[in-house]
């Protein structure tokens, strides 16, 4: 609910804007943790590739196939599970970029609200 000052200054209620930001952050936070600065994408990717390598090595050993690091690496990177994971992460990264832009816009709106209130208060003082 808007305060009398917010109504007179014709700005959004701060509680409303903070609520919108918290709601958006609930969706954004896990994506930021994965894809943002110092995110977990690369460690997770490396762990998945290593598990795919172990699986490829076991399969090749059991079937008597040639086991070289190059073959193991190639099989791991071509594994359908790894490819699906990469596709999912691409989708999640796009979602992260969109949500990050929405979050930045909301932060700018909150800052603009603060500036609008400062200007409104200055105009009220000048009018006296």
Secondary structure, 3 states (H helix, E strand, C coil): CCCHHHHHHCCCCHHHHHHHHHHHHHHHHHHHHHHCCCCCHHHHHHHHHHHHHHHHHHHHHHHCCCCCHHHHHHHHHHCHHHHHHHHHHHHHHHHHHHHHHHHHHHHHHHHHHHHHHHHHHHHHHHHC
